[in-house]
Amino acid sequence: NIKKARSAARTFNKKAPSAYWERTLADLHKDRDPRDYDKARKHYRSYLGYAGKEDVDIWHGGASIWDVLNREKKYDEAMKWAEEWRKRYPSHSRSLEMIYLIGQTHRSRNRIADAAKVYNELIDQYPDSNAALLCARSAIDSFTSDLRDGIVKKWFEKNPGDERAAELYLRLGQRYEPEAGGLERAIEAY
């Protein structure tokens, strides 16, 4: 019972909250009940407040706030948050993935052309980044062939000989197979 667990945790936590405590509470609220999303965001923000003072995974906190906002369909807030996080932590190794998450927010809104634009720009500007790879994966998994094939082709052109291409070819093959006339294309991708 989650209520009993939270009550027990509060009872045993006699000291002031810590970064670990805030993250644990945030994760519990995020993954349990949509009615707890406000509490999750509050605890993730508190967790991020420990950055620089304690060992804090700022990516986890930032991406989790984006995730909660996206789950709540607060898309404008989610995109604003991603931009704010990226400005606050521009040198973070995963900063570009916040741009990808903005594209994902467009996708969640069913604004596929806007998502494709974000993905294309990210691949153009940062072709060898993990965020660009995430864009290509997302295009394969969720876009129609007209958008998907253009984005993936661009990724392949910008990353010749990249060993990560094998994963994309496998995903492409799996997408091609059920499409009309897709078996030949799938075999070629495999």
Disulfide bonds with the S-S distance in Angstrom:
none
